[in-house]
Amino acid sequence: MEGIINEGMNVDQREETQTPTLIREEVTEVINVDEGGPFAEAEKDKKEEELDVLRRTFLDNMTLDLEPDFELNAEVIRAGVLVSFFEGNGVSRTRLKEILEQIWKLKDHWRFKTLKLGVWGIFFDKEEDCVTVLDHRPWLINGKLLIVHEWPEHGSWNMVDLTKAVFWVEATGLPTPYLNRINTPTIAAKAGDYKGCDTVDQKVIVRRGFLKSRWKSLRNTSFHRDSFLTFTEKFCIRSTPYAYPPEGDAIPAFGPWIKAESAVISCFNTRNQLAFFRDNTRGNTTPTAHAPSKGTTLHDKGKG
C-alpha cells in the first residue's frame, strides 16, 4: 500500500512540475509573434524617422552658416534677383542654399545676401545664369513656392511686391487655325498680367497643340484653395469652385490637371492619360490597315 501511494504521489508531483513548463513555452511563443509583427516594424521605422529628424535639427542648430558682406553696386545688381517664399512659409536660408545648389545647373558661381527676414538677394557672376533662373520660373522648393523677382531698376528692393509670382501657362484646346502667336496676348490677358510668350516657330506651335505664355499672378479670383500649387493651411474658409459637366454630379473645378506636366488633362476625366495610352499601345502592337469597327472611339495621343 505504501508503494502504491508513493507512486501516485510521484505522478502528481511530475504533473505539477511539468504544467508550468508548458505554460512558459506558450507565453514565449506569443511574445515572439508580437515582436515580429507589422506593428513592431512600423514602430521601429517611426523611431528611426524621429532620430533622423533630431539629428538634422541638431546639425542645423550647431552649424554656423556665415555669409560675407559685400556692397550692392550697379555691377552686382545687374545680375541679381529677389527671392522670397510665398506667404513667408518655406525652408531656412541654409537649407534653401543647399537645395538651389543642387537643382540650378548654372555656368558660374552665385552669392547669397540676406536683405531682411525671409527676403534674400541672389547675385550671379554671369548675367546669362540670371536669365536662366528667371526663365524657368516658378521654382517649387520642398513643395513651397519660391517667388523669384527681377532686381528693380530703381534699386529699392524693399518697395518690390513679393506677393505675386510669374507662371508659364499653356492654353490648350484651340482649333488649329487659331494656334497663332498673335492670339496669345488676347487669351493671356483674360486671366492675368501678360508678361510675354515663347518664341518658337509657328510649325512647332501647331505640332504641339497649345499656346504658351507667361502670366504674373492670376486675375480670376476663383483661383484659390485647390488651384494653388502650394497650400499650407489644413482648413480654408473660402469656398471651392465647381465645374458642372453635362451629366453627373458637380466636381471641383481645380486640381492636379492645372499643372502642365500632369497626366490628368481635364477635370472631367481624371483617369491617368499616360497609363491609358501605354495600355492601349501594348494591346495594339501590330498596326492594322482596316477601319475601326462601329462604336470604336479614336483617342488622340496628344501633340508635342
C-alpha positions in Angstrom: 0.0 0.0 0.0 2.8 2.4 0.8 4.4 1.7 -2.5 1.3 2.3 -4.4 0.6 5.5 -2.6 4.1 6.8 -3.1 3.9 6.1 -6.8 0.7 8.0 -7.1 2.2 10.9 -5.2 5.2 10.9 -7.6 2.9 11.0 -10.6 1.1 14.0 -9.2 4.3 15.8 -8.5 5.6 15.2 -12.0 2.4 16.6 -13.4 2.6 19.6 -11.2 6.2 20.3 -12.2 5.5 19.8 -15.9 2.5 22.1 -16.1 4.3 25.4 -15.5 6.8 24.4 -18.2 4.1 24.1 -20.8 2.7 27.5 -19.8 6.0 29.2 -20.1 6.6 27.8 -23.6 3.2 29.1 -24.8 3.8 32.6 -23.4 7.2 32.7 -25.1 5.7 31.9 -28.4 3.1 34.7 -28.1 5.8 37.2 -27.3 7.8 36.2 -30.3 4.8 36.7 -32.6 4.2 40.2 -31.3 7.8 41.3 -31.7 8.0 40.2 -35.3 4.6 41.6 -36.4 4.0 44.6 -38.7 3.2 46.8 -35.7 6.7 46.3 -34.3 8.3 47.1 -37.7 6.1 50.3 -38.1 7.1 51.4 -34.6 10.8 50.8 -35.4 10.5 52.8 -38.6 8.8 55.6 -36.7 11.7 55.7 -34.1 14.3 55.8 -36.9 12.5 58.8 -38.5 12.3 60.6 -35.2 16.0 60.0 -34.7 16.8 61.3 -38.2 14.8 64.5 -37.5 16.6 65.0 -34.2 19.9 64.5 -36.0 19.1 67.1 -38.7 17.8 69.5 -36.2 21.0 69.2 -34.1 23.2 69.8 -37.1 21.2 72.8 -38.2 21.4 74.3 -34.7 25.1 73.7 -34.3 26.2 74.8 -37.8 27.2 78.4 -38.4 26.4 79.4 -42.0 28.1 82.8 -42.2 27.8 85.0 -45.2 30.3 87.6 -46.3 29.3 91.2 -46.6 29.6 92.8 -50.0 28.4 96.1 -51.5 25.4 96.2 -53.7 26.8 98.3 -56.5 25.4 98.7 -60.0 27.6 96.0 -61.4 26.5 93.4 -58.8 22.7 94.1 -59.0 22.7 94.0 -62.8 22.7 90.2 -62.5 20.7 89.9 -59.3 17.2 88.7 -58.3 15.0 89.0 -55.2 13.7 85.7 -53.7 11.1 85.0 -51.0 8.8 82.2 -50.2 5.1 82.6 -50.9 3.3 83.9 -47.8 6.7 83.6 -46.0 6.4 79.9 -45.4 9.4 77.9 -46.6 12.7 76.4 -45.6 15.6 78.1 -43.8 18.3 80.1 -45.6 20.9 77.3 -45.2 18.6 74.7 -46.5 17.4 76.8 -49.4 21.0 77.4 -50.5 21.8 73.7 -50.4 18.7 72.9 -52.5 19.4 75.6 -55.1 23.0 74.4 -55.5 21.6 71.0 -56.5 18.8 72.0 -58.8 20.3 75.0 -60.5 22.6 73.9 -63.3 24.5 77.2 -63.9 27.7 78.0 -65.7 29.3 80.1 -62.9 29.1 81.0 -59.2 26.4 83.0 -57.4 26.2 84.7 -54.0 23.5 84.9 -51.3 22.7 88.0 -49.3 20.1 88.3 -46.6 18.2 91.6 -47.0 15.7 91.0 -44.2 13.9 88.2 -42.5 12.6 85.9 -45.3 13.9 88.0 -48.2 17.2 87.3 -49.9 19.1 88.7 -52.8 20.9 86.3 -55.2 23.6 87.7 -57.4 25.2 85.8 -60.3 28.6 86.2 -61.7 27.2 85.8 -65.2 24.0 87.5 -66.5 23.0 84.5 -68.6 22.7 82.5 -65.4 20.3 85.1 -64.0 18.3 85.0 -67.2 18.1 81.2 -67.0 16.7 81.3 -63.4 14.1 83.8 -64.4 13.0 82.0 -67.5 12.5 78.7 -65.6 10.1 80.1 -63.1 8.2 79.1 -61.0 10.5 77.2 -58.6 9.0 74.8 -56.1 11.2 74.1 -53.1 10.0 71.2 -50.9 6.5 71.9 -52.1 6.7 75.6 -51.3 6.5 78.3 -54.0 9.7 80.3 -54.2 9.0 83.8 -55.7 11.9 84.9 -57.9 11.6 88.6 -58.9 13.9 90.7 -61.1 16.0 93.2 -59.3 14.2 96.6 -59.6 15.7 99.1 -61.9 15.3 101.9 -59.3 17.3 99.8 -56.9 14.9 100.0 -53.9 14.3 96.3 -53.3 12.1 97.0 -50.2 9.4 98.5 -52.5 9.0 95.4 -54.6 5.8 93.4 -54.3 6.8 89.9 -53.5 3.2 88.6 -53.1 2.9 87.8 -56.8 4.6 85.1 -58.9 5.2 84.6 -62.6 4.0 81.3 -64.2 4.3 79.7 -67.6 0.8 78.8 -68.8 -0.4 76.6 -71.6 -3.6 77.4 -73.5 -4.9 74.1 -74.9 -8.0 73.0 -76.8 -7.8 75.7 -79.5 -8.7 74.8 -83.1 -5.6 74.6 -85.3 -6.3 77.8 -87.3 -6.3 79.8 -84.0 -3.0 78.4 -82.8 -1.2 81.6 -83.7 1.1 83.7 -81.6 -1.0 86.8 -82.4 -3.8 85.3 -80.2 -1.6 84.7 -77.2 -1.8 88.2 -75.6 -5.6 88.2 -76.1 -6.0 84.9 -74.3 -3.5 85.6 -71.5 -4.9 89.0 -70.7 -8.2 87.4 -69.7 -6.6 85.5 -66.8 -3.7 87.6 -65.6 -1.0 90.2 -66.2 0.5 89.1 -69.5 4.3 89.2 -69.5 5.3 87.5 -72.8 5.3 84.3 -74.7 7.8 81.8 -76.1 9.4 82.5 -79.5 9.1 79.1 -81.2 8.3 78.6 -84.8 4.7 78.6 -85.9 5.1 75.0 -87.1 6.2 73.9 -83.6 3.1 75.6 -82.1 0.7 73.8 -84.4 2.5 70.5 -83.9 2.4 70.6 -80.1 -1.2 71.9 -80.0 -1.0 74.8 -77.4 0.0 78.4 -76.9 2.5 79.2 -74.2 2.6 82.5 -72.3 3.8 84.0 -69.1 1.4 85.4 -66.5 2.1 87.5 -63.4 -0.4 86.5 -60.7 -3.9 85.4 -61.6 -6.7 87.9 -62.1 -9.5 85.3 -61.7 -10.5 85.4 -58.0 -11.7 81.8 -58.2 -8.1 80.6 -58.4 -7.8 79.6 -54.8 -7.7 76.7 -52.4 -7.1 73.6 -54.6 -5.9 75.8 -57.5 -2.8 76.9 -55.5 0.4 75.0 -56.4 1.1 75.1 -52.7 -1.5 75.3 -49.9 -0.2 75.5 -46.3 -3.4 75.6 -44.2 -5.3 72.4 -43.5 -8.7 74.2 -43.3 -9.8 77.0 -45.6 -12.9 79.2 -45.1 -13.0 80.1 -48.8 -15.5 78.2 -50.9 -14.3 75.7 -53.5 -15.3 76.4 -57.1 -17.0 73.6 -59.0 -17.4 72.5 -62.6 -20.8 71.2 -63.9 -20.5 68.5 -66.6 -23.5 67.8 -68.9 -24.1 64.6 -66.9 -23.3 63.6 -63.4 -22.6 65.5 -60.2 -20.6 68.7 -59.8 -16.9 68.2 -59.3 -14.1 70.5 -58.1 -13.0 72.8 -60.9 -9.3 72.8 -60.0 -6.9 70.0 -59.1 -3.8 68.4 -60.4 -4.8 69.0 -64.1 -3.9 72.7 -63.8 -0.2 71.7 -63.8 1.0 71.3 -67.4 3.2 68.3 -66.7 0.2 66.4 -65.1 -1.0 63.3 -66.9 -4.6 64.3 -66.0 -5.6 66.7 -68.7 -9.1 67.5 -67.7 -11.2 67.8 -64.6 -13.9 65.9 -66.5 -11.7 62.9 -67.0 -9.4 62.2 -64.0 -8.1 58.9 -65.4 -4.3 58.8 -65.9 -4.0 59.6 -69.6 -0.4 58.3 -69.9 -1.3 54.9 -68.4 -4.3 54.7 -70.8 -2.0 55.4 -73.8 0.6 52.9 -72.6 -2.0 50.1 -72.1 -3.5 51.0 -75.5 -0.1 50.6 -77.2 0.6 47.3 -75.5 -2.8 46.0 -76.7 -2.2 47.0 -80.3 1.4 46.0 -81.1 0.6 45.2 -84.7 -0.7 48.0 -86.9 -3.9 47.3 -88.8 -5.0 48.9 -92.0 -8.7 48.3 -91.7 -11.1 50.9 -90.5 -12.3 50.8 -86.8 -15.5 48.9 -86.2 -18.7 50.6 -85.3 -18.7 52.0 -81.8 -14.9 52.3 -81.5 -13.7 55.7 -80.4 -10.4 57.0 -81.7 -8.3 58.6 -79.0 -6.0 61.5 -79.7 -2.5 60.6 -78.5 -1.6 64.2 -77.9 0.9 66.5 -79.5 4.2 68.0 -78.6 
